[in-house]
Amino acid sequence: MGLLVKLLKALNSDSSPWQLAIGFSLGMVMGLTPLVGLHTVLLLFIVLFFRVNLTASLISWAVFSMLFIPLSTMLSDLGEGLLLNAGLQSVWGVLYNSYLGQLSQFYHTLTLGSLLTSVFLFPFILLGSKKLIEQYRQRFMQWVNQWRIVQLIKGSNFYQLYQSIGAKI
């Protein structure tokens, strides 16, 4: 229930649809890949350093982590197929022999398959989530704000005081 409330707060916040969509997409990459790895550190740095919505990232991370479990065998098979591809053996050898390549752990079938899948899905999730956020804000948020009870709450002195101290709903 707490995640749903945080999601609604993020959707109703002043964050741009791009901030929310990028946060959701980066959370998808973190959720669909193994937790330990150089890519996770890089993604956390991006989420925390740039103006990306942290709530959207965490919610997406939780949702896609649950999807990762049943998809892990398929992602591992994809990574294994790439690692055993004869045409790519020289690439994997160079990558494995480099320090950065060893830190990236691309020699693990699950890491390679899941990261490749995540990178492939990233633009689709990014554009799809941005469109859904815009649709939510155009249709549903305005509809909810027209409810009489919401107007009464927003017109109250308590709500005005709450807004003046910098809280956003």
PyMOL CGO cylinders between C-alpha atoms (Angstrom):
from pymol import cmd
from pymol.cgo import CYLINDER

trace = [
    CYLINDER, 0.00, 0.00, 0.00, 2.87, 2.36, 0.79, 0.3, 1, 1, 1, 1, 1, 1,
    CYLINDER, 2.87, 2.36, 0.79, 4.35, 1.91, -2.69, 0.3, 1, 1, 1, 1, 1, 1,
    CYLINDER, 4.35, 1.91, -2.69, 1.01, 2.82, -4.27, 0.3, 1, 1, 1, 1, 1, 1,
    CYLINDER, 1.01, 2.82, -4.27, 0.79, 6.02, -2.21, 0.3, 1, 1, 1, 1, 1, 1,
    CYLINDER, 0.79, 6.02, -2.21, 4.37, 6.93, -3.17, 0.3, 1, 1, 1, 1, 1, 1,
    CYLINDER, 4.37, 6.93, -3.17, 3.58, 6.24, -6.84, 0.3, 1, 1, 1, 1, 1, 1,
    CYLINDER, 3.58, 6.24, -6.84, 0.53, 8.49, -6.73, 0.3, 1, 1, 1, 1, 1, 1,
    CYLINDER, 0.53, 8.49, -6.73, 2.53, 11.22, -5.00, 0.3, 1, 1, 1, 1, 1, 1,
    CYLINDER, 2.53, 11.22, -5.00, 5.20, 10.98, -7.69, 0.3, 1, 1, 1, 1, 1, 1,
    CYLINDER, 5.20, 10.98, -7.69, 2.62, 11.08, -10.48, 0.3, 1, 1, 1, 1, 1, 1,
    CYLINDER, 2.62, 11.08, -10.48, 0.91, 14.11, -8.95, 0.3, 1, 1, 1, 1, 1, 1,
    CYLINDER, 0.91, 14.11, -8.95, 4.16, 15.94, -8.16, 0.3, 1, 1, 1, 1, 1, 1,
    CYLINDER, 4.16, 15.94, -8.16, 5.72, 18.78, -10.11, 0.3, 1, 1, 1, 1, 1, 1,
    CYLINDER, 5.72, 18.78, -10.11, 8.28, 16.41, -11.61, 0.3, 1, 1, 1, 1, 1, 1,
    CYLINDER, 8.28, 16.41, -11.61, 8.34, 16.44, -15.38, 0.3, 1, 1, 1, 1, 1, 1,
    CYLINDER, 8.34, 16.44, -15.38, 7.08, 13.35, -17.22, 0.3, 1, 1, 1, 1, 1, 1,
    CYLINDER, 7.08, 13.35, -17.22, 10.63, 12.82, -18.49, 0.3, 1, 1, 1, 1, 1, 1,
    CYLINDER, 10.63, 12.82, -18.49, 12.04, 12.74, -14.93, 0.3, 1, 1, 1, 1, 1, 1,
    CYLINDER, 12.04, 12.74, -14.93, 9.49, 10.12, -13.94, 0.3, 1, 1, 1, 1, 1, 1,
    CYLINDER, 9.49, 10.12, -13.94, 9.89, 8.11, -17.14, 0.3, 1, 1, 1, 1, 1, 1,
    CYLINDER, 9.89, 8.11, -17.14, 13.69, 8.06, -16.93, 0.3, 1, 1, 1, 1, 1, 1,
    CYLINDER, 13.69, 8.06, -16.93, 13.46, 7.04, -13.27, 0.3, 1, 1, 1, 1, 1, 1,
    CYLINDER, 13.46, 7.04, -13.27, 11.04, 4.26, -14.16, 0.3, 1, 1, 1, 1, 1, 1,
    CYLINDER, 11.04, 4.26, -14.16, 13.25, 3.08, -17.04, 0.3, 1, 1, 1, 1, 1, 1,
    CYLINDER, 13.25, 3.08, -17.04, 16.45, 3.09, -14.97, 0.3, 1, 1, 1, 1, 1, 1,
    CYLINDER, 16.45, 3.09, -14.97, 14.62, 1.19, -12.25, 0.3, 1, 1, 1, 1, 1, 1,
    CYLINDER, 14.62, 1.19, -12.25, 13.61, -1.37, -14.87, 0.3, 1, 1, 1, 1, 1, 1,
    CYLINDER, 13.61, -1.37, -14.87, 17.25, -1.89, -15.83, 0.3, 1, 1, 1, 1, 1, 1,
    CYLINDER, 17.25, -1.89, -15.83, 18.24, -2.29, -12.16, 0.3, 1, 1, 1, 1, 1, 1,
    CYLINDER, 18.24, -2.29, -12.16, 15.36, -4.68, -11.54, 0.3, 1, 1, 1, 1, 1, 1,
    CYLINDER, 15.36, -4.68, -11.54, 16.00, -6.91, -14.54, 0.3, 1, 1, 1, 1, 1, 1,
    CYLINDER, 16.00, -6.91, -14.54, 19.72, -7.29, -13.89, 0.3, 1, 1, 1, 1, 1, 1,
    CYLINDER, 19.72, -7.29, -13.89, 21.61, -8.93, -11.04, 0.3, 1, 1, 1, 1, 1, 1,
    CYLINDER, 21.61, -8.93, -11.04, 22.06, -6.59, -8.10, 0.3, 1, 1, 1, 1, 1, 1,
    CYLINDER, 22.06, -6.59, -8.10, 25.83, -6.93, -7.79, 0.3, 1, 1, 1, 1, 1, 1,
    CYLINDER, 25.83, -6.93, -7.79, 27.80, -5.40, -10.62, 0.3, 1, 1, 1, 1, 1, 1,
    CYLINDER, 27.80, -5.40, -10.62, 29.39, -2.34, -12.08, 0.3, 1, 1, 1, 1, 1, 1,
    CYLINDER, 29.39, -2.34, -12.08, 26.22, -1.51, -14.00, 0.3, 1, 1, 1, 1, 1, 1,
    CYLINDER, 26.22, -1.51, -14.00, 24.26, -1.23, -10.74, 0.3, 1, 1, 1, 1, 1, 1,
    CYLINDER, 24.26, -1.23, -10.74, 26.75, 1.24, -9.30, 0.3, 1, 1, 1, 1, 1, 1,
    CYLINDER, 26.75, 1.24, -9.30, 26.62, 3.28, -12.50, 0.3, 1, 1, 1, 1, 1, 1,
    CYLINDER, 26.62, 3.28, -12.50, 22.81, 3.26, -12.54, 0.3, 1, 1, 1, 1, 1, 1,
    CYLINDER, 22.81, 3.26, -12.54, 22.60, 4.27, -8.88, 0.3, 1, 1, 1, 1, 1, 1,
    CYLINDER, 22.60, 4.27, -8.88, 25.01, 7.12, -9.57, 0.3, 1, 1, 1, 1, 1, 1,
    CYLINDER, 25.01, 7.12, -9.57, 22.83, 8.32, -12.47, 0.3, 1, 1, 1, 1, 1, 1,
    CYLINDER, 22.83, 8.32, -12.47, 19.65, 8.12, -10.40, 0.3, 1, 1, 1, 1, 1, 1,
    CYLINDER, 19.65, 8.12, -10.40, 21.14, 9.93, -7.41, 0.3, 1, 1, 1, 1, 1, 1,
    CYLINDER, 21.14, 9.93, -7.41, 23.29, 12.50, -9.23, 0.3, 1, 1, 1, 1, 1, 1,
    CYLINDER, 23.29, 12.50, -9.23, 20.93, 13.65, -11.96, 0.3, 1, 1, 1, 1, 1, 1,
    CYLINDER, 20.93, 13.65, -11.96, 17.39, 14.95, -11.57, 0.3, 1, 1, 1, 1, 1, 1,
    CYLINDER, 17.39, 14.95, -11.57, 15.70, 11.59, -11.86, 0.3, 1, 1, 1, 1, 1, 1,
    CYLINDER, 15.70, 11.59, -11.86, 12.67, 10.77, -9.76, 0.3, 1, 1, 1, 1, 1, 1,
    CYLINDER, 12.67, 10.77, -9.76, 13.93, 8.44, -7.03, 0.3, 1, 1, 1, 1, 1, 1,
    CYLINDER, 13.93, 8.44, -7.03, 10.46, 7.18, -6.13, 0.3, 1, 1, 1, 1, 1, 1,
    CYLINDER, 10.46, 7.18, -6.13, 9.77, 6.08, -9.71, 0.3, 1, 1, 1, 1, 1, 1,
    CYLINDER, 9.77, 6.08, -9.71, 13.15, 4.31, -9.81, 0.3, 1, 1, 1, 1, 1, 1,
    CYLINDER, 13.15, 4.31, -9.81, 12.55, 2.44, -6.55, 0.3, 1, 1, 1, 1, 1, 1,
    CYLINDER, 12.55, 2.44, -6.55, 9.02, 1.39, -7.48, 0.3, 1, 1, 1, 1, 1, 1,
    CYLINDER, 9.02, 1.39, -7.48, 10.16, 0.22, -10.90, 0.3, 1, 1, 1, 1, 1, 1,
    CYLINDER, 10.16, 0.22, -10.90, 13.11, -1.60, -9.35, 0.3, 1, 1, 1, 1, 1, 1,
    CYLINDER, 13.11, -1.60, -9.35, 10.74, -3.48, -7.01, 0.3, 1, 1, 1, 1, 1, 1,
    CYLINDER, 10.74, -3.48, -7.01, 8.28, -4.38, -9.78, 0.3, 1, 1, 1, 1, 1, 1,
    CYLINDER, 8.28, -4.38, -9.78, 10.89, -5.55, -12.28, 0.3, 1, 1, 1, 1, 1, 1,
    CYLINDER, 10.89, -5.55, -12.28, 12.82, -7.44, -9.59, 0.3, 1, 1, 1, 1, 1, 1,
    CYLINDER, 12.82, -7.44, -9.59, 9.73, -9.60, -9.13, 0.3, 1, 1, 1, 1, 1, 1,
    CYLINDER, 9.73, -9.60, -9.13, 9.64, -10.20, -12.90, 0.3, 1, 1, 1, 1, 1, 1,
    CYLINDER, 9.64, -10.20, -12.90, 13.36, -11.01, -12.92, 0.3, 1, 1, 1, 1, 1, 1,
    CYLINDER, 13.36, -11.01, -12.92, 12.91, -14.24, -10.98, 0.3, 1, 1, 1, 1, 1, 1,
    CYLINDER, 12.91, -14.24, -10.98, 10.71, -16.10, -13.52, 0.3, 1, 1, 1, 1, 1, 1,
    CYLINDER, 10.71, -16.10, -13.52, 12.61, -14.58, -16.46, 0.3, 1, 1, 1, 1, 1, 1,
    CYLINDER, 12.61, -14.58, -16.46, 16.08, -15.43, -15.16, 0.3, 1, 1, 1, 1, 1, 1,
    CYLINDER, 16.08, -15.43, -15.16, 16.41, -18.77, -16.98, 0.3, 1, 1, 1, 1, 1, 1,
    CYLINDER, 16.41, -18.77, -16.98, 15.48, -17.18, -20.31, 0.3, 1, 1, 1, 1, 1, 1,
    CYLINDER, 15.48, -17.18, -20.31, 17.89, -14.29, -19.70, 0.3, 1, 1, 1, 1, 1, 1,
    CYLINDER, 17.89, -14.29, -19.70, 20.65, -16.72, -18.71, 0.3, 1, 1, 1, 1, 1, 1,
    CYLINDER, 20.65, -16.72, -18.71, 20.07, -18.76, -21.88, 0.3, 1, 1, 1, 1, 1, 1,
    CYLINDER, 20.07, -18.76, -21.88, 20.36, -15.59, -23.96, 0.3, 1, 1, 1, 1, 1, 1,
    CYLINDER, 20.36, -15.59, -23.96, 23.64, -14.69, -22.26, 0.3, 1, 1, 1, 1, 1, 1,
    CYLINDER, 23.64, -14.69, -22.26, 24.96, -18.21, -22.71, 0.3, 1, 1, 1, 1, 1, 1,
    CYLINDER, 24.96, -18.21, -22.71, 24.13, -18.13, -26.40, 0.3, 1, 1, 1, 1, 1, 1,
    CYLINDER, 24.13, -18.13, -26.40, 26.05, -14.89, -26.81, 0.3, 1, 1, 1, 1, 1, 1,
    CYLINDER, 26.05, -14.89, -26.81, 29.04, -16.11, -24.81, 0.3, 1, 1, 1, 1, 1, 1,
    CYLINDER, 29.04, -16.11, -24.81, 29.25, -19.35, -26.82, 0.3, 1, 1, 1, 1, 1, 1,
    CYLINDER, 29.25, -19.35, -26.82, 28.88, -17.61, -30.19, 0.3, 1, 1, 1, 1, 1, 1,
    CYLINDER, 28.88, -17.61, -30.19, 32.07, -18.37, -32.11, 0.3, 1, 1, 1, 1, 1, 1,
    CYLINDER, 32.07, -18.37, -32.11, 32.08, -15.01, -33.87, 0.3, 1, 1, 1, 1, 1, 1,
    CYLINDER, 32.08, -15.01, -33.87, 32.15, -13.13, -30.56, 0.3, 1, 1, 1, 1, 1, 1,
    CYLINDER, 32.15, -13.13, -30.56, 34.89, -15.14, -28.83, 0.3, 1, 1, 1, 1, 1, 1,
    CYLINDER, 34.89, -15.14, -28.83, 37.56, -12.52, -29.54, 0.3, 1, 1, 1, 1, 1, 1,
    CYLINDER, 37.56, -12.52, -29.54, 35.34, -9.76, -28.11, 0.3, 1, 1, 1, 1, 1, 1,
    CYLINDER, 35.34, -9.76, -28.11, 34.76, -11.72, -24.91, 0.3, 1, 1, 1, 1, 1, 1,
    CYLINDER, 34.76, -11.72, -24.91, 38.49, -12.51, -24.64, 0.3, 1, 1, 1, 1, 1, 1,
    CYLINDER, 38.49, -12.51, -24.64, 39.47, -8.83, -24.91, 0.3, 1, 1, 1, 1, 1, 1,
    CYLINDER, 39.47, -8.83, -24.91, 36.73, -7.84, -22.48, 0.3, 1, 1, 1, 1, 1, 1,
    CYLINDER, 36.73, -7.84, -22.48, 37.68, -10.52, -19.96, 0.3, 1, 1, 1, 1, 1, 1,
    CYLINDER, 37.68, -10.52, -19.96, 41.35, -9.57, -20.09, 0.3, 1, 1, 1, 1, 1, 1,
    CYLINDER, 41.35, -9.57, -20.09, 40.63, -5.93, -19.30, 0.3, 1, 1, 1, 1, 1, 1,
    CYLINDER, 40.63, -5.93, -19.30, 40.18, -4.66, -15.75, 0.3, 1, 1, 1, 1, 1, 1,
    CYLINDER, 40.18, -4.66, -15.75, 36.94, -2.85, -16.60, 0.3, 1, 1, 1, 1, 1, 1,
    CYLINDER, 36.94, -2.85, -16.60, 35.65, -5.97, -18.35, 0.3, 1, 1, 1, 1, 1, 1,
    CYLINDER, 35.65, -5.97, -18.35, 36.20, -8.06, -15.24, 0.3, 1, 1, 1, 1, 1, 1,
    CYLINDER, 36.20, -8.06, -15.24, 34.43, -5.49, -13.07, 0.3, 1, 1, 1, 1, 1, 1,
    CYLINDER, 34.43, -5.49, -13.07, 31.48, -5.46, -15.45, 0.3, 1, 1, 1, 1, 1, 1,
    CYLINDER, 31.48, -5.46, -15.45, 31.01, -9.24, -15.04, 0.3, 1, 1, 1, 1, 1, 1,
    CYLINDER, 31.01, -9.24, -15.04, 29.82, -9.67, -18.62, 0.3, 1, 1, 1, 1, 1, 1,
    CYLINDER, 29.82, -9.67, -18.62, 31.32, -13.14, -18.58, 0.3, 1, 1, 1, 1, 1, 1,
    CYLINDER, 31.32, -13.14, -18.58, 28.34, -14.25, -16.42, 0.3, 1, 1, 1, 1, 1, 1,
    CYLINDER, 28.34, -14.25, -16.42, 25.52, -15.54, -18.59, 0.3, 1, 1, 1, 1, 1, 1,
    CYLINDER, 25.52, -15.54, -18.59, 22.77, -13.98, -16.47, 0.3, 1, 1, 1, 1, 1, 1,
    CYLINDER, 22.77, -13.98, -16.47, 24.44, -10.57, -16.30, 0.3, 1, 1, 1, 1, 1, 1,
    CYLINDER, 24.44, -10.57, -16.30, 25.04, -10.44, -20.04, 0.3, 1, 1, 1, 1, 1, 1,
    CYLINDER, 25.04, -10.44, -20.04, 21.59, -11.68, -21.03, 0.3, 1, 1, 1, 1, 1, 1,
    CYLINDER, 21.59, -11.68, -21.03, 19.69, -9.50, -18.59, 0.3, 1, 1, 1, 1, 1, 1,
    CYLINDER, 19.69, -9.50, -18.59, 21.68, -6.35, -19.35, 0.3, 1, 1, 1, 1, 1, 1,
    CYLINDER, 21.68, -6.35, -19.35, 21.28, -6.84, -23.08, 0.3, 1, 1, 1, 1, 1, 1,
    CYLINDER, 21.28, -6.84, -23.08, 17.53, -7.35, -22.66, 0.3, 1, 1, 1, 1, 1, 1,
    CYLINDER, 17.53, -7.35, -22.66, 17.27, -4.29, -20.40, 0.3, 1, 1, 1, 1, 1, 1,
    CYLINDER, 17.27, -4.29, -20.40, 19.16, -2.08, -22.84, 0.3, 1, 1, 1, 1, 1, 1,
    CYLINDER, 19.16, -2.08, -22.84, 16.91, -3.31, -25.65, 0.3, 1, 1, 1, 1, 1, 1,
    CYLINDER, 16.91, -3.31, -25.65, 13.73, -2.60, -23.63, 0.3, 1, 1, 1, 1, 1, 1,
    CYLINDER, 13.73, -2.60, -23.63, 14.94, 0.77, -22.26, 0.3, 1, 1, 1, 1, 1, 1,
    CYLINDER, 14.94, 0.77, -22.26, 13.68, 3.06, -25.08, 0.3, 1, 1, 1, 1, 1, 1,
    CYLINDER, 13.68, 3.06, -25.08, 10.33, 1.28, -25.24, 0.3, 1, 1, 1, 1, 1, 1,
    CYLINDER, 10.33, 1.28, -25.24, 9.80, 1.53, -21.47, 0.3, 1, 1, 1, 1, 1, 1,
    CYLINDER, 9.80, 1.53, -21.47, 11.00, 5.14, -21.49, 0.3, 1, 1, 1, 1, 1, 1,
    CYLINDER, 11.00, 5.14, -21.49, 8.63, 6.33, -24.22, 0.3, 1, 1, 1, 1, 1, 1,
    CYLINDER, 8.63, 6.33, -24.22, 5.75, 4.13, -23.03, 0.3, 1, 1, 1, 1, 1, 1,
    CYLINDER, 5.75, 4.13, -23.03, 5.97, 5.29, -19.43, 0.3, 1, 1, 1, 1, 1, 1,
    CYLINDER, 5.97, 5.29, -19.43, 6.24, 8.95, -20.50, 0.3, 1, 1, 1, 1, 1, 1,
    CYLINDER, 6.24, 8.95, -20.50, 3.09, 8.55, -22.59, 0.3, 1, 1, 1, 1, 1, 1,
    CYLINDER, 3.09, 8.55, -22.59, 1.25, 6.84, -19.71, 0.3, 1, 1, 1, 1, 1, 1,
    CYLINDER, 1.25, 6.84, -19.71, 2.31, 9.57, -17.27, 0.3, 1, 1, 1, 1, 1, 1,
    CYLINDER, 2.31, 9.57, -17.27, 1.09, 12.27, -19.65, 0.3, 1, 1, 1, 1, 1, 1,
    CYLINDER, 1.09, 12.27, -19.65, -2.20, 10.43, -20.15, 0.3, 1, 1, 1, 1, 1, 1,
    CYLINDER, -2.20, 10.43, -20.15, -2.63, 10.08, -16.40, 0.3, 1, 1, 1, 1, 1, 1,
    CYLINDER, -2.63, 10.08, -16.40, -2.00, 13.77, -15.83, 0.3, 1, 1, 1, 1, 1, 1,
    CYLINDER, -2.00, 13.77, -15.83, -4.29, 14.87, -18.66, 0.3, 1, 1, 1, 1, 1, 1,
    CYLINDER, -4.29, 14.87, -18.66, -7.24, 12.61, -17.96, 0.3, 1, 1, 1, 1, 1, 1,
    CYLINDER, -7.24, 12.61, -17.96, -7.29, 11.02, -14.54, 0.3, 1, 1, 1, 1, 1, 1,
    CYLINDER, -7.29, 11.02, -14.54, -5.63, 13.70, -12.41, 0.3, 1, 1, 1, 1, 1, 1,
    CYLINDER, -5.63, 13.70, -12.41, -7.97, 16.42, -13.68, 0.3, 1, 1, 1, 1, 1, 1,
    CYLINDER, -7.97, 16.42, -13.68, -10.95, 14.16, -13.13, 0.3, 1, 1, 1, 1, 1, 1,
    CYLINDER, -10.95, 14.16, -13.13, -9.96, 13.48, -9.52, 0.3, 1, 1, 1, 1, 1, 1,
    CYLINDER, -9.96, 13.48, -9.52, -9.32, 17.18, -8.88, 0.3, 1, 1, 1, 1, 1, 1,
    CYLINDER, -9.32, 17.18, -8.88, -12.90, 17.92, -9.93, 0.3, 1, 1, 1, 1, 1, 1,
    CYLINDER, -12.90, 17.92, -9.93, -14.36, 15.81, -7.13, 0.3, 1, 1, 1, 1, 1, 1,
    CYLINDER, -14.36, 15.81, -7.13, -16.14, 17.89, -4.54, 0.3, 1, 1, 1, 1, 1, 1,
    CYLINDER, -16.14, 17.89, -4.54, -14.30, 16.25, -1.62, 0.3, 1, 1, 1, 1, 1, 1,
    CYLINDER, -14.30, 16.25, -1.62, -10.90, 17.03, -3.17, 0.3, 1, 1, 1, 1, 1, 1,
    CYLINDER, -10.90, 17.03, -3.17, -11.94, 20.65, -3.74, 0.3, 1, 1, 1, 1, 1, 1,
    CYLINDER, -11.94, 20.65, -3.74, -13.06, 20.90, -0.12, 0.3, 1, 1, 1, 1, 1, 1,
    CYLINDER, -13.06, 20.90, -0.12, -9.78, 19.50, 1.15, 0.3, 1, 1, 1, 1, 1, 1,
    CYLINDER, -9.78, 19.50, 1.15, -7.70, 21.77, -1.08, 0.3, 1, 1, 1, 1, 1, 1,
    CYLINDER, -7.70, 21.77, -1.08, -9.77, 24.77, 0.00, 0.3, 1, 1, 1, 1, 1, 1,
    CYLINDER, -9.77, 24.77, 0.00, -9.26, 24.13, 3.72, 0.3, 1, 1, 1, 1, 1, 1,
    CYLINDER, -9.26, 24.13, 3.72, -6.91, 26.16, 5.89, 0.3, 1, 1, 1, 1, 1, 1,
    CYLINDER, -6.91, 26.16, 5.89, -5.04, 23.02, 6.90, 0.3, 1, 1, 1, 1, 1, 1,
    CYLINDER, -5.04, 23.02, 6.90, -4.21, 22.19, 3.28, 0.3, 1, 1, 1, 1, 1, 1,
    CYLINDER, -4.21, 22.19, 3.28, -3.09, 25.77, 2.60, 0.3, 1, 1, 1, 1, 1, 1,
    CYLINDER, -3.09, 25.77, 2.60, -0.78, 25.59, 5.63, 0.3, 1, 1, 1, 1, 1, 1,
    CYLINDER, -0.78, 25.59, 5.63, 0.49, 22.19, 4.48, 0.3, 1, 1, 1, 1, 1, 1,
    CYLINDER, 0.49, 22.19, 4.48, 1.27, 23.59, 1.01, 0.3, 1, 1, 1, 1, 1, 1,
    CYLINDER, 1.27, 23.59, 1.01, 2.98, 26.69, 2.43, 0.3, 1, 1, 1, 1, 1, 1,
    CYLINDER, 2.98, 26.69, 2.43, 5.58, 24.61, 4.29, 0.3, 1, 1, 1, 1, 1, 1,
    CYLINDER, 5.58, 24.61, 4.29, 6.67, 23.04, 1.01, 0.3, 1, 1, 1, 1, 1, 1,
    CYLINDER, 6.67, 23.04, 1.01, 4.85, 19.71, 1.01, 0.3, 1, 1, 1, 1, 1, 1,
    CYLINDER, 4.85, 19.71, 1.01, 3.57, 18.46, -2.34, 0.3, 1, 1, 1, 1, 1, 1,
    CYLINDER, 3.57, 18.46, -2.34, 0.67, 16.11, -2.88, 0.3, 1, 1, 1, 1, 1, 1,
]
cmd.load_cgo(trace, "trace")
